[in-house]
Amino acid sequence: MKKKIMITVASLAALGAAVAGYLHFSGRTPFGHSYFR
């Protein structure tokens, strides 16, 4: 159970970092064409 929580936290952290980096580098368009399928 604890391992699942750690995996979830790690996934959220990675997703947050990816979104933050994407927003930082894209500038104007928060959600681009190829970001979400």
mmJSON file of the N, C-alpha and C atoms, coordinates in Angstrom:
{"data_MODEL":{"atom_site":{
"group_PDB":["ATOM","ATOM","ATOM","ATOM","ATOM","ATOM","ATOM","ATOM","ATOM","ATOM","ATOM","ATOM","ATOM","ATOM","ATOM","ATOM","ATOM","ATOM","ATOM","ATOM","ATOM","ATOM","ATOM","ATOM","ATOM","ATOM","ATOM","ATOM","ATOM","ATOM","ATOM","ATOM","ATOM","ATOM","ATOM","ATOM","ATOM","ATOM","ATOM","ATOM","ATOM","ATOM","ATOM","ATOM","ATOM","ATOM","ATOM","ATOM","ATOM","ATOM","ATOM","ATOM","ATOM","ATOM","ATOM","ATOM","ATOM","ATOM","ATOM","ATOM","ATOM","ATOM","ATOM","ATOM","ATOM","ATOM","ATOM","ATOM","ATOM","ATOM","ATOM","ATOM","ATOM","ATOM","ATOM","ATOM","ATOM","ATOM","ATOM","ATOM","ATOM","ATOM","ATOM","ATOM","ATOM","ATOM","ATOM","ATOM","ATOM","ATOM","ATOM","ATOM","ATOM","ATOM","ATOM","ATOM","ATOM","ATOM","ATOM","ATOM","ATOM","ATOM","ATOM","ATOM","ATOM","ATOM","ATOM","ATOM","ATOM","ATOM","ATOM"],
"id":[1,2,3,4,5,6,7,8,9,10,11,12,13,14,15,16,17,18,19,20,21,22,23,24,25,26,27,28,29,30,31,32,33,34,35,36,37,38,39,40,41,42,43,44,45,46,47,48,49,50,51,52,53,54,55,56,57,58,59,60,61,62,63,64,65,66,67,68,69,70,71,72,73,74,75,76,77,78,79,80,81,82,83,84,85,86,87,88,89,90,91,92,93,94,95,96,97,98,99,100,101,102,103,104,105,106,107,108,109,110,111],
"type_symbol":["N","C","C","N","C","C","N","C","C","N","C","C","N","C","C","N","C","C","N","C","C","N","C","C","N","C","C","N","C","C","N","C","C","N","C","C","N","C","C","N","C","C","N","C","C","N","C","C","N","C","C","N","C","C","N","C","C","N","C","C","N","C","C","N","C","C","N","C","C","N","C","C","N","C","C","N","C","C","N","C","C","N","C","C","N","C","C","N","C","C","N","C","C","N","C","C","N","C","C","N","C","C","N","C","C","N","C","C","N","C","C"],
"label_atom_id":["N","CA","C","N","CA","C","N","CA","C","N","CA","C","N","CA","C","N","CA","C","N","CA","C","N","CA","C","N","CA","C","N","CA","C","N","CA","C","N","CA","C","N","CA","C","N","CA","C","N","CA","C","N","CA","C","N","CA","C","N","CA","C","N","CA","C","N","CA","C","N","CA","C","N","CA","C","N","CA","C","N","CA","C","N","CA","C","N","CA","C","N","CA","C","N","CA","C","N","CA","C","N","CA","C","N","CA","C","N","CA","C","N","CA","C","N","CA","C","N","CA","C","N","CA","C","N","CA","C"],
"label_alt_id":[null,null,null,null,null,null,null,null,null,null,null,null,null,null,null,null,null,null,null,null,null,null,null,null,null,null,null,null,null,null,null,null,null,null,null,null,null,null,null,null,null,null,null,null,null,null,null,null,null,null,null,null,null,null,null,null,null,null,null,null,null,null,null,null,null,null,null,null,null,null,null,null,null,null,null,null,null,null,null,null,null,null,null,null,null,null,null,null,null,null,null,null,null,null,null,null,null,null,null,null,null,null,null,null,null,null,null,null,null,null,null],
"label_comp_id":["MET","MET","MET","LYS","LYS","LYS","LYS","LYS","LYS","LYS","LYS","LYS","ILE","ILE","ILE","MET","MET","MET","ILE","ILE","ILE","THR","THR","THR","VAL","VAL","VAL","ALA","ALA","ALA","SER","SER","SER","LEU","LEU","LEU","ALA","ALA","ALA","ALA","ALA","ALA","LEU","LEU","LEU","GLY","GLY","GLY","ALA","ALA","ALA","ALA","ALA","ALA","VAL","VAL","VAL","ALA","ALA","ALA","GLY","GLY","GLY","TYR","TYR","TYR","LEU","LEU","LEU","HIS","HIS","HIS","PHE","PHE","PHE","SER","SER","SER","GLY","GLY","GLY","ARG","ARG","ARG","THR","THR","THR","PRO","PRO","PRO","PHE","PHE","PHE","GLY","GLY","GLY","HIS","HIS","HIS","SER","SER","SER","TYR","TYR","TYR","PHE","PHE","PHE","ARG","ARG","ARG"],
"label_asym_id":["A","A","A","A","A","A","A","A","A","A","A","A","A","A","A","A","A","A","A","A","A","A","A","A","A","A","A","A","A","A","A","A","A","A","A","A","A","A","A","A","A","A","A","A","A","A","A","A","A","A","A","A","A","A","A","A","A","A","A","A","A","A","A","A","A","A","A","A","A","A","A","A","A","A","A","A","A","A","A","A","A","A","A","A","A","A","A","A","A","A","A","A","A","A","A","A","A","A","A","A","A","A","A","A","A","A","A","A","A","A","A"],
"label_entity_id":["1","1","1","1","1","1","1","1","1","1","1","1","1","1","1","1","1","1","1","1","1","1","1","1","1","1","1","1","1","1","1","1","1","1","1","1","1","1","1","1","1","1","1","1","1","1","1","1","1","1","1","1","1","1","1","1","1","1","1","1","1","1","1","1","1","1","1","1","1","1","1","1","1","1","1","1","1","1","1","1","1","1","1","1","1","1","1","1","1","1","1","1","1","1","1","1","1","1","1","1","1","1","1","1","1","1","1","1","1","1","1"],
"label_seq_id":[1,1,1,2,2,2,3,3,3,4,4,4,5,5,5,6,6,6,7,7,7,8,8,8,9,9,9,10,10,10,11,11,11,12,12,12,13,13,13,14,14,14,15,15,15,16,16,16,17,17,17,18,18,18,19,19,19,20,20,20,21,21,21,22,22,22,23,23,23,24,24,24,25,25,25,26,26,26,27,27,27,28,28,28,29,29,29,30,30,30,31,31,31,32,32,32,33,33,33,34,34,34,35,35,35,36,36,36,37,37,37],
"pdbx_PDB_ins_code":[null,null,null,null,null,null,null,null,null,null,null,null,null,null,null,null,null,null,null,null,null,null,null,null,null,null,null,null,null,null,null,null,null,null,null,null,null,null,null,null,null,null,null,null,null,null,null,null,null,null,null,null,null,null,null,null,null,null,null,null,null,null,null,null,null,null,null,null,null,null,null,null,null,null,null,null,null,null,null,null,null,null,null,null,null,null,null,null,null,null,null,null,null,null,null,null,null,null,null,null,null,null,null,null,null,null,null,null,null,null,null],
"Cartn_x":[0.847,0.0,0.884,1.904,2.788,3.498,3.872,4.583,3.698,2.424,1.491,1.397,1.358,1.296,2.552,3.706,4.968,4.988,4.488,4.443,3.518,2.386,1.438,2.058,2.725,3.371,4.452,5.246,6.314,5.725,4.615,3.967,3.447,2.811,2.287,3.414,4.515,5.662,6.239,6.356,6.894,5.959,4.656,3.671,3.696,3.765,3.827,5.056,6.187,7.431,7.335,6.736,6.591,5.692,4.566,3.635,4.278,4.973,5.627,6.677,7.462,8.49,7.865,6.763,6.083,5.537,4.882,4.336,5.454,6.558,7.683,8.269,8.4,9.052,8.094,6.809,5.865,5.465,5.34,5.003,3.52,3.055,1.686,0.673,0.946,-0.057,0.146,-0.686,-0.552,-0.768,-1.724,-2.01,-1.888,-0.765,-0.488,-1.178,-0.969,-1.652,-1.169,0.144,0.705,0.856,0.502,0.698,-0.341,-1.617,-2.667,-3.172,-3.29,-3.796,-5.285],
"Cartn_y":[-1.2,0.0,1.253,1.232,2.396,2.622,1.525,1.63,2.3,1.965,2.553,4.058,4.489,5.923,6.623,6.001,6.594,6.726,5.693,5.73,6.853,7.005,8.064,9.435,9.623,10.903,11.199,10.182,10.358,10.72,10.07,10.346,11.781,12.208,13.576,14.594,14.298,15.207,15.317,14.175,14.164,14.914,14.684,15.354,16.858,17.246,18.659,19.328,18.629,19.174,19.303,18.299,18.321,19.471,19.645,20.724,22.085,22.22,23.487,23.826,22.83,23.043,23.396,22.705,22.967,24.394,24.797,26.153,27.186,26.896,27.831,28.038,26.936,27.039,27.421,27.107,27.409,28.883,29.447,30.86,31.115,31.339,31.78,30.655,29.534,28.474,27.438,27.469,26.512,25.081,24.878,23.524,23.487,22.963,22.925,21.77,21.674,20.672,19.274,19.106,17.771,17.377,18.28,17.963,16.97,17.232,16.272,15.613,14.285,13.589,13.386],
"Cartn_z":[0.0,0.0,0.0,0.836,0.913,-0.416,-1.074,-2.351,-3.394,-3.379,-4.347,-4.141,-2.886,-2.584,-3.093,-2.873,-3.326,-4.839,-5.525,-6.993,-7.459,-6.791,-7.151,-6.951,-5.81,-5.517,-6.545,-6.888,-7.875,-9.234,-9.59,-10.873,-10.925,-9.844,-9.784,-9.842,-9.159,-9.171,-10.574,-11.255,-12.619,-13.559,-13.41,-14.251,-14.0,-12.74,-12.392,-12.979,-12.896,-13.443,-14.957,-15.6,-17.055,-17.492,-16.802,-17.133,-16.885,-15.757,-15.43,-16.479,-16.877,-17.895,-19.234,-19.56,-20.828,-20.861,-19.787,-19.71,-19.785,-19.119,-19.08,-20.469,-21.233,-22.536,-23.658,-23.51,-24.586,-24.56,-23.347,-23.242,-23.387,-24.622,-24.824,-24.723,-25.378,-25.461,-24.368,-23.328,-22.226,-22.691,-23.6,-24.061,-25.574,-26.033,-27.471,-28.156,-29.46,-30.26,-29.902,-29.791,-29.626,-28.163,-27.232,-25.817,-25.322,-25.668,-25.321,-26.587,-26.561,-27.75,-27.602],
"occupancy":[1.0,1.0,1.0,1.0,1.0,1.0,1.0,1.0,1.0,1.0,1.0,1.0,1.0,1.0,1.0,1.0,1.0,1.0,1.0,1.0,1.0,1.0,1.0,1.0,1.0,1.0,1.0,1.0,1.0,1.0,1.0,1.0,1.0,1.0,1.0,1.0,1.0,1.0,1.0,1.0,1.0,1.0,1.0,1.0,1.0,1.0,1.0,1.0,1.0,1.0,1.0,1.0,1.0,1.0,1.0,1.0,1.0,1.0,1.0,1.0,1.0,1.0,1.0,1.0,1.0,1.0,1.0,1.0,1.0,1.0,1.0,1.0,1.0,1.0,1.0,1.0,1.0,1.0,1.0,1.0,1.0,1.0,1.0,1.0,1.0,1.0,1.0,1.0,1.0,1.0,1.0,1.0,1.0,1.0,1.0,1.0,1.0,1.0,1.0,1.0,1.0,1.0,1.0,1.0,1.0,1.0,1.0,1.0,1.0,1.0,1.0],
"B_iso_or_equiv":[0.0,0.0,0.0,0.0,0.0,0.0,0.0,0.0,0.0,0.0,0.0,0.0,0.0,0.0,0.0,0.0,0.0,0.0,0.0,0.0,0.0,0.0,0.0,0.0,0.0,0.0,0.0,0.0,0.0,0.0,0.0,0.0,0.0,0.0,0.0,0.0,0.0,0.0,0.0,0.0,0.0,0.0,0.0,0.0,0.0,0.0,0.0,0.0,0.0,0.0,0.0,0.0,0.0,0.0,0.0,0.0,0.0,0.0,0.0,0.0,0.0,0.0,0.0,0.0,0.0,0.0,0.0,0.0,0.0,0.0,0.0,0.0,0.0,0.0,0.0,0.0,0.0,0.0,0.0,0.0,0.0,0.0,0.0,0.0,0.0,0.0,0.0,0.0,0.0,0.0,0.0,0.0,0.0,0.0,0.0,0.0,0.0,0.0,0.0,0.0,0.0,0.0,0.0,0.0,0.0,0.0,0.0,0.0,0.0,0.0,0.0],
"pdbx_formal_charge":[null,null,null,null,null,null,null,null,null,null,null,null,null,null,null,null,null,null,null,null,null,null,null,null,null,null,null,null,null,null,null,null,null,null,null,null,null,null,null,null,null,null,null,null,null,null,null,null,null,null,null,null,null,null,null,null,null,null,null,null,null,null,null,null,null,null,null,null,null,null,null,null,null,null,null,null,null,null,null,null,null,null,null,null,null,null,null,null,null,null,null,null,null,null,null,null,null,null,null,null,null,null,null,null,null,null,null,null,null,null,null],
"auth_seq_id":[1,1,1,2,2,2,3,3,3,4,4,4,5,5,5,6,6,6,7,7,7,8,8,8,9,9,9,10,10,10,11,11,11,12,12,12,13,13,13,14,14,14,15,15,15,16,16,16,17,17,17,18,18,18,19,19,19,20,20,20,21,21,21,22,22,22,23,23,23,24,24,24,25,25,25,26,26,26,27,27,27,28,28,28,29,29,29,30,30,30,31,31,31,32,32,32,33,33,33,34,34,34,35,35,35,36,36,36,37,37,37],
"auth_comp_id":["MET","MET","MET","LYS","LYS","LYS","LYS","LYS","LYS","LYS","LYS","LYS","ILE","ILE","ILE","MET","MET","MET","ILE","ILE","ILE","THR","THR","THR","VAL","VAL","VAL","ALA","ALA","ALA","SER","SER","SER","LEU","LEU","LEU","ALA","ALA","ALA","ALA","ALA","ALA","LEU","LEU","LEU","GLY","GLY","GLY","ALA","ALA","ALA","ALA","ALA","ALA","VAL","VAL","VAL","ALA","ALA","ALA","GLY","GLY","GLY","TYR","TYR","TYR","LEU","LEU","LEU","HIS","HIS","HIS","PHE","PHE","PHE","SER","SER","SER","GLY","GLY","GLY","ARG","ARG","ARG","THR","THR","THR","PRO","PRO","PRO","PHE","PHE","PHE","GLY","GLY","GLY","HIS","HIS","HIS","SER","SER","SER","TYR","TYR","TYR","PHE","PHE","PHE","ARG","ARG","ARG"],
"auth_asym_id":["A","A","A","A","A","A","A","A","A","A","A","A","A","A","A","A","A","A","A","A","A","A","A","A","A","A","A","A","A","A","A","A","A","A","A","A","A","A","A","A","A","A","A","A","A","A","A","A","A","A","A","A","A","A","A","A","A","A","A","A","A","A","A","A","A","A","A","A","A","A","A","A","A","A","A","A","A","A","A","A","A","A","A","A","A","A","A","A","A","A","A","A","A","A","A","A","A","A","A","A","A","A","A","A","A","A","A","A","A","A","A"],
"auth_atom_id":["N","CA","C","N","CA","C","N","CA","C","N","CA","C","N","CA","C","N","CA","C","N","CA","C","N","CA","C","N","CA","C","N","CA","C","N","CA","C","N","CA","C","N","CA","C","N","CA","C","N","CA","C","N","CA","C","N","CA","C","N","CA","C","N","CA","C","N","CA","C","N","CA","C","N","CA","C","N","CA","C","N","CA","C","N","CA","C","N","CA","C","N","CA","C","N","CA","C","N","CA","C","N","CA","C","N","CA","C","N","CA","C","N","CA","C","N","CA","C","N","CA","C","N","CA","C","N","CA","C"],
"pdbx_PDB_model_num":[1,1,1,1,1,1,1,1,1,1,1,1,1,1,1,1,1,1,1,1,1,1,1,1,1,1,1,1,1,1,1,1,1,1,1,1,1,1,1,1,1,1,1,1,1,1,1,1,1,1,1,1,1,1,1,1,1,1,1,1,1,1,1,1,1,1,1,1,1,1,1,1,1,1,1,1,1,1,1,1,1,1,1,1,1,1,1,1,1,1,1,1,1,1,1,1,1,1,1,1,1,1,1,1,1,1,1,1,1,1,1]
}}}
